[in-house]
Amino acid sequence: MKPLSLGVFFLLVPTLVPALDPLSASLLMGGAAVTWQLFSPHSWLKCRLLECCNVKDTLNFSVVKMDLERKVFGQHLAVQLVLRALNANIHSKRPKKPLVMSFHGWTGTGKTFLSSIIAENLYQPGAPRRRFVHHFNTVLHFPHASHVHLYKEQLQNWIRGNVSACPRSLFIFSEMDQMPHGLIDSITPFLGYHEEIDGVYYGKAIFIFLNNAGGDKITEIALDYWRRPKGREDIPVKELQDLLSEEIFSNTNSGFFQSQLIQKNLIDYFIPFLPLEYKHVKECVREELRAQGHPEDEGIITEIASSMIDYPSEEDIYSSKGCKTVASRVILS
């Protein structure tokens, strides 16, 4: 129904109602109200029945902080940086550029999990998040280096189309260390300081890159602090961020190898994920026992966590797999 026809229909409803019996009149008025809601651009009903850009106006940062601190173990640096980044972007009415974060660390340290918590807190409960959260897995979506030119065009069209539909779109790229070189540079124009590009405003979009690249360097620094001895809380985040920027730019096993995104300083935050120690893995096991409906058996928690601490071999301080295999080990226990 066109807007003009819809307006005429609502003008006629009051004149039609008196000629109808009470039941028919109620149905007509109810149908009119539903129709109005479905065609209204800010309709709550439309967002319930159909799929629209249902984004929270503001994040409840106390809730986000509690979620991150309760569910993400051993990553105080990552939690602090992510909260700072989200706060700056969300509280700006019209950000000058999209928020771009690159998560780095060993597998199982919480990179994917933390990005999922962001998505859960960014959109209203019950919203069809699949329309606004776009997850690209390099191995699945960009498997052939010889098809880079095709992937570039497809990626640009996908981002342009989805940001047009929902300015606060969230794009997550995993397995960045396996991305064909040059592919990620195709989205460089969308990440810069532009008012609009072809009529599309990108400043409210959020981009998160998940990388194993840089994980070894992060672990080297963490291990050095442990041997001094100093706590992981003493590690300066600036040192890690500078190291990550240089490492992934020069690393041929990085999707950011000689990338324009780094040359043009378009990545706002390099987020380090530290290797997990025994106490952190214990918390992962404890949480997984709860999730699977098992009692918190301290014997099982200690047994599983102890078996996962394996790096470096002569000292056994960290878990090289993080918490990656905790769920399967709890099932087997």
N, C-alpha and C positions, 0 to 999 in steps of 0.2 A: 504494500500500500504506500503510495507516494505521500510526502508530507502534506501537500495541499489537500488531497483527498481525505487524509486522516483528520485534518483540521475541520473540514466540512462535516465529516461523520460525527465528531464530538459536538459540533454546533447543533446537529439534528437530534442527538440522543435525548435531550430534555423534552422535545416536542413529541417524540415517539413513545416515551415511557407511559404517559397517561392512557394511551390507547391499548395498552397490554395488560393482561392479568398480572397479579403480584409476582408469581413465579417467573413468568417470562420477562417481566421488567427487571427482576433481580438478576436473571441470567444475562440479560442484555447489558445492564450496568456493570456486572462483574466482568463480562467479556470486554467491554469498553476499557475498563481499568487495566486489565491484563494487556490488551493491545497497546494502550498508551505506554505502559511500562516497557514493553518489548521494543517499542520504537524510540523511546526516550534515550538520548546518548549517555545519560548518567544513571540509568535504571539499575536499581539493586536486583530486580527480578531478572532482568536480562543477564546479569552477571551470574545468577544462580542457575538459570535454565540453559543459557547459551554460553559461549566462551568469549569473554571480553577481558580487557586489560585491567584486572582487579588487583591493584597494588596498594599497599598500605601508604598512607600519606606520610607517616613518620614511623621510624623504627623505635620500639621500646628498648632502649639500649641496656637497661638494667636486666631485661629478660634475655637479650642476646648475650650479654656478658655472663649471666648465670649459666646459660646453655653451653657456651664455649668452655667455661671453667669447669663445669661439672662433667662434660662429655668428652672433651679433648684433653688427653693426658700428656704432661711433660712439655707443653708447647707455650710457655708463657710469652716468649717473644712473638710468636705468630699471632696469638690472641690479642696482644697489645696493639700490634701493627694493624691488624684487620679491623679492630674496633675504631682505631684512629682514622683509618681510610674511609670506612662506612660513614662515620660521623661527619666527616668533611663533605662527602658527596651528597648524602641524603638531606642534610640540613641546608644545602644550597638550593635556592628556588630554580636557578638555571645554571648548572655547572658549566664551566668553560670547555671542558672536555670529558669524555667518558672516564670512569674509574677503571684503571688497568692494574691488576695485581698478578704477580708471577710467584707461585708457590714452589719451593725447592726443598728436597730432602729425600732420604731413603724411602723405599716402599714401606707401607704400613705405619707411617708416622702420623697420619691424620689429614693429609692434604685433601683427598676426596671427601672425607667425612666433614671437614670444616666447611668446604664449599656447599655441601648439602644443607648444613645448618643455616648458612646465609640464605639459601633459597627458601627454606621453611619460614624464616623470619621476615623475609622481604615481601611475601605475598599473603593475602588474607587467607585464613583457614578455610579449607574447602574449595579454594580457587583451583581451576584446572591448570596446574603449574606447567604441565607439559607444553602448553602453548607459549609460555614466557621464559622457560628455562631450557636452553638449547645446549646439549652436551655432545661435543664432537670427540670421538675416540680416533686418534690418528691411525691406528692399525686397521680399524673397521672402515672409516670414512675416507682415508687418503692412503690406500695401501700401495699404490704404484707411483714411483718417482717419475716415471715417464709421462704421467698424466697431469703434471703440475699445472699446466696452462688451463686445462679443463677444470681442475679443482679450484683454481683462483677465481674463475668466472662464477662457478657455482657458489663459492663461499661469499663472494661479494653480493650476489643476488639474494642469498639467504639472509644475510645480515641486514641489507637494505630493506628487504620486504618485511622482516620481523620487527625492526625498529620503527618502521612506518606504522605498523599495526599497534605496537606497544613500546613507547619510548623507554620504559624501565625494563627492557629485556636483559636477561642474564645469559651470557655465553661462556661456557666452560670447555676448555680444550685440554684433554688428558693425553698422556704419553707424548708430551712435546719433544722429548729427546729422540723420538722416532719420526718426527715430522720431516717430510722432504724439504731440503734447503730452499729458501726463497718463497715458499708457499705462504707463510704467515705474513710476509711483507705486503701481500695483496690487500690486507685490511688496514694498512697504514693510514690511508686518508680518513678512515672512520674514527681513528683514535686521536687525531690531532686537535688543535685549537681552532675550530671552525664554528661559526654561528649556525650555519646549515650547509648541507651538501645536496644540491638538486631539490631543495625544499624540505629535506629531512634533517631533523635535529637529533644528534647522537649523544648529547651531553649527559643524559640520564642513564644511558646504557652502562652495564658493568661487564667487564671481561676478566676472566680468571684463567691463567695458564698453569697446568700441573706438570711439574718436571721432576724426574729423578736426577737430571743433570745438576751438578753442584752439590749433591748429597755427600760425596766423599770429602770434599773440601770442608763442608760444615762439620762433618764428623772429626776431621783432623783438628780443627780448632777446639771443638768440645773436648776431645781427648787430651789436648794440650792443657786446657784449663783444669781438667780432672787430675792430671799428674802434678800440677804445681804445688799443692792442690788448691784449687779454687772451685766455687760452685758454678753450675751452668748459668745461674742468675747473674753472675759477674761478666758474662760475655757481652761485649758492646755490640748492639744491633747494627750500628753504622759500619763497623768492620766487616760484618757478614754481608751486608747489602752491597758494599763496594766490591767485595770479593766475588759475589754471585754475578754482578753485572759484567765484570771482566771475564769470569770463567765461562759463562754460557755464550759470550760473544766470540770467544776464540776457540771454543770446543767444537770440533767437527761432529761430535755425537750429540749436538744440541740443535733443536729446531730453530734456535735463535742465532745460529752461526752466521756472523757478519751481518746481522739483521738490521734493517733500517729502524725498527722499533727501538733498538738500543741506541743506535747512532743519533736518532732524533729525540732521545729521552722521552719516549712515549709510554714507557712502563713506569707507573707512579710508585709502585712498591714492590721490592723484591723481598718475599716473605720466607725466612729460613725456618725449616722444621728440624729440630734437633733429634739426634738418635735417642731411642728410648732405653732407659735404664731398667733394672730389675723391678723397682718400685712402681714404675709406670706400667710395665707389662702386667704386674699383679692387678692393678686397677682395671686393665682391659679384660683380664680373665674374670674378675669379680663382676664386672658389668655384663659380660657375655653369659655368665651363669644366671644372672637375674633375667636377662632377655630370653633365655631358653627355659625359664621356669624352674631352675634348680636351686636348691639351698646353697648359701655361700660357704662351702666346705673349705676351710683354710688349708687342709692337707692337699686338696686338688689344686687350689690356687697356687700354692707354693711349688708343687710338683711341675705344673705346666709352665709357670713363669721361669723356674730354674732351668728347664730344658731348652728355653728359647734364648737365653743369654749366651752369646757365642762370639762376641767380637770385642777387642782383638783376641786371638786364640790363647795368648799367654796370660791374659788378664780377665777376660770374660766380663766386660762392663756393660756392653750394649747388646741389643737384639738386632741382628742384621736384617731381619724381616719385620721389625717393628711388631705390630699386633696383627699382621696380615693373616696368620694361620691360627689365631686363637679360637675362632668359631669352630673349625673342624676338630681341633684338639679337645675342646670341651665336649663335643659330640662323642668322640672316641673314648673319653674318660668315663 
